[in-house]
């Protein structure tokens, strides 16, 4: 551990000078300040977290504004990041308070956001799925000087402390590239399959579709792309609508830009003798891993939702405790999972 007297020795100043620079108190000459700050930057100095927090009665609250984990396995998976973060930050007087909203209900997002504002947290981590409602909410946070971090979905209309996630546009292009690799020697069209998604509101779904379409649009000649959308209130006739869309547009491959829906889709294809249609899906949900191993889907793109949430909390906790800056973007790699590498990948994640 680097001590204050070690910093003083490296900077060629007194211990008192270092103390005044670190704690921003008292008078220090500009020359001495520059020396100390240069050393602090070089060694990436951070005050002792335990001593700083346990010596204070201040309790920080980080609010989490996220979809209800009981409504979708992706969000259930993301909330494991909360469990890990709670264990890490609880000793340092850091409380993590979730506020859940319904995945397909923009009014529910607004209601949860307003309750959060009433409770006046110190910082907010959010997955801002609904564009218009989210912009209004984050502008209110700006007015209140409450720092916030976005994960999973990035919106450009506001200025979060950081965005943690993937590039949705490039993710869509990757999905298209994988589907093209699987189907390039076949006749027919590729399709993007939206299942229970509020595409008109959800920024990340729109960006994935834009990337998907741009990839095929750049081909010579450009490849026609079909979008099949099955709304939440149409799930009772899911199979009928899916098969009708596949036959109408002569679909050769499906890109499903969300975690859920792959199993339902694969079962419908098998039931109707359409197992030859390729599928590219998302995330290491248990049911998706089983489909991958049984050759019912071809590729998964892993978004690592648990770590996205964990890193968002990490950046805000450090900002609150030390006023440390966070990267404006922390983009996760676009990881392609196959039947051949899924077991070794899971083993690496567990350890």
N, C-alpha and C positions, 0 to 999 in steps of 0.2 A: 504494500500500500504506500502510495506517495504521500508524504507528510508535508505540512506547510513549511517546515524548516528545510526540507529537501528542495522545495520550489524556490525558497529564498536563496539557497546556495546556488542553484542553477541560474537564477536571474541576477545574482550579485546584489541583492537588496536585503533589507532587514525583514525579520519575521512579521513585525508590525505592519510593514508596507504591504506584504502579501495578504495579510488578513484584511486590511482596508480595501484592497482591490477586489478580493473575492466577495466580500460582503457589501461592497459599494458604500462605504462610509468613511468619513474623515477626508483630509486633504492628502493628495498624492501628486507628485510632479508628473507631467506628461511623459517624460523620458522613463521614469520608474514604472509607470503604468504600462507603457509599451513593452518593457522588458518582461514584466510579470505575465501580461496577456500572451506574449509570444511563447513563453514556457508553458502556460496553461493549454494553449492550443496544440503545442507540439506533443504534450503528453496526454492530451484528451482528458484533462482533469475533471473529476466529478466529486463534489463533497461527499463525505460518508453518509450514505442514504439512511442507514439505520440510526445513526446518532442524530441526524437532522430531524427525522420524523418522529422518533420516539421521544425526543426532547421537547416536542410541541404537542399541544392539545388539538391542533387543527386536524379535522377530518375532511378529506376531499371526497366528493361524490362524482363519479363518472356515470352518466346515464347512457343506456343503450336503447336506441329506437330501431326495432327490428321486427320482421314478420314473425308471427306466432310459430314456434317450432313444431307444434302439434299438427300444423296444416300441410307441411311439406318436409320430406326427409332431408332436403338440402339445408334448410334452416335449422333442423334438428342437429345436423352434423356441424353447422357453423357454431352452434351454442356450446359445443364441447370446448371451444376456445375460451368461453367465459369461465367454465369450470377450472381450466388451467390458470387463467389470469387471476381468478379469485384467490387461489392458493398462493400465488406468487406475491400479490400486492396486499393481502389482508394484514400482514404484520406491520405494514407501513401506513396504517390509518387511511386506507383507500377503500371506499365502498363502491361497488358496481351494482347499479340498479337498472334492470331491464324494463322497458315499456313496449308491449307487444301490440301489433296491429294486424288486421286480417289481410292476407296476401292479395286478395282480389277486390279490396274495398278501400278506395281512396279516402272516403269519409272516415273510415276507421283510423287511417294514418293521421289525419288531421286531429281527431279526438285524442289519440295517444300523444301527439306532439303538444297539444295544448295542456294536457295534464302534466307532461314533463316540464313545460315552462312554468307552471304554477309551483312546482316543487323546487325550482331554482338550483339545478345542479351546477357543478363547477366546470364541467365539460361534457361533450356529447359525442358518442360514436353512433353512426347511423348508416343504414342501407337505404338511400333515398330513391326508392323504386318509382314513386309517382312524381313526375317531373314538376307539374304546376304547384301542387300542394307542398312539395319539398322546397321549392324556391322561396315561397312565402315564409315557411318555417325558418329556414336558414338566414333569411334576411332579418328576422326577429332576433335570432341568436347574435348576429353581427351587431345589432343595435344595443344588445345587452352585454356585449364584449365577452360572450361565452365561446371559448374555442371549441371547434368540432372537427371530426375526422370522418370521411366517407370510406366505406368499404363496399366491395362488390359492384357498385354503380357509381359512375362519375358524371357529374353535371357541371357544365362550364359556366353557368349563370351566376354562381356564387364562389366564394374563396375559402375552402376548407384549409385547415392547418396542413392536412395531408390526404391523399387518396391511396388506399391500399386495395390492390386487386389486379386484374388483368386488363389488357387493352381489348375491349369488346370487339372493336372493328377487326383487329388482326385475328382475334379468336374466330370470328365468322369466316375470314379468309382461310384460316387453317382448316376449319370444318369443310369448306368447299374443296380445298386442295386434297384432303384425305378422301372425300367422296369421289372426286375426279380420278384419283389413283385407283379406286376400286371399280369404277364404271366406265373408264374412258374407251373401252373397246365394245361397249354395249350401245344399242339404240335406246332412245327415250330421253326423258328430261330429269334433272335433279330437282328435288323439292325441299323446302324448309317447312317443317311441321311445327306449328304453334299449338300447344295443348294447354288450355286453361290459362292463357297469358293475356294480360292487358297490354297488348303490343303498342297501342296508341299512347299509353302513358309511360311504359317502361323503357327508359333510355337504353339500357344495356341490350334488351332484345332488339330494339330498332337498329342499334349499331352492329350487332351480330348479323342481322339480315342484310344490312348495307354492305358489310364486308363480303358476305356470301355471294350476293348478287354481283358485286364489282369483280370478284375473281372470275366468275363465268362470263361476265360481260366483256372482259378484256380478251377473251379468246377470239381466234379468227377461224371461222366465223363465230360470232358470239353465241353462247349457249343459252337457250331459253330456260328460265328458272320459274318454277311454280311455287306459290305459297299456299299451303293448306292450313286453315285455321279452324280449330274446334274449341268453341267457348265452353266455359264451365257449365253453363246451363244446357249444353248439348252432349254431355258425357254419357247420357243414357243411350244415345245413338252413335257413340264414338266409332265403333267398328264399321257401321254402315256408311258414315260420312267419309271415313278414311279410305275404305276400299273404293267407294264411288270416285273420290278424288284421284286415286292412283290410276284407276282404269281410264278415267276421262282424259288425263294428261299424260298417259303412258309413262309413269314414273319408274325410274331405274334405281334411284337411291334417295334416302331420306336423311336430312340433317335436323336433329332435335336439339334446339339451343337451350334446353333446360334439363335439370337432373332427372325429374320425374317424367313418366310417359313412355320410356323406352320399353319397359316390360309389357305394358298394355299394347303398344305398337307391334312388338315382336310376336306376341300371342295372336293378334289379329292377322298378321301376315301368314303365320304358320297355319292357322285355321282355314285360310282361304287359298292355300297352296302358293303363296307368294314369297317363300323363304329366300328366293334369289335376289330380292331387293336389299341392297346394302343399307346399313344404318350407322351413322356417327352420332354419338350422344355425349353426355357430360357426367363426370364425377363418379367417385368411388363409393357409391351407395351399394349396400350388400346385394340388392337385386340386380343392379347393373353389372357388378362383378360376376355374378352367376351367369348372366346372359352372355357376357364376354367369353367366359370359359367354355360355355356350351355352343359357341359360334352362332349365337342368335343376333348379336350385334358385332360390328367389326372393330370400331375404335371408340375410346372414351377420351375426352379432353378434361383433365383434372384441374379444378379451380382452387382447391385447397381452402375451402370456406372457413374451417376452424382456425387456420393460421391467419387468415385475413382479419378476423375479429380480434384475435390475440395481439396482432401487431398494431392494430388501431388503438387498443387500450394501452399498449406499451408506449406509444408515442405521446399520448395524452398524459399518462402518469408522469413521464419524464418532463414534459412541458410544465405541468403543474408544480412539480417538486423543485425543478432546477431551472425553469424557464429555458429549457433546451429546445432548439429548433428541430423540426422534423422535416424529412424530405418532402417536397411538394407532391411527389409521386413515388410510391414503392410498388413497382410493377412485378408481379409474379411471373415466372416462366410459363409458357403454354406447353404443358406436359401431355404427351400423347401416350396413352396406356393401351397395351395390346394384351391378348391372352398369354403371350410369351413372357411379358415382363411384369405382369400385375402382381404376382406373388413376391418377387424380389423387391418390387416397389413398396408393397405393403410392409414387408419386413423392415425396410429402411425407415419408413415413416414411424413405425412402432418404436424404433430404437434411436 
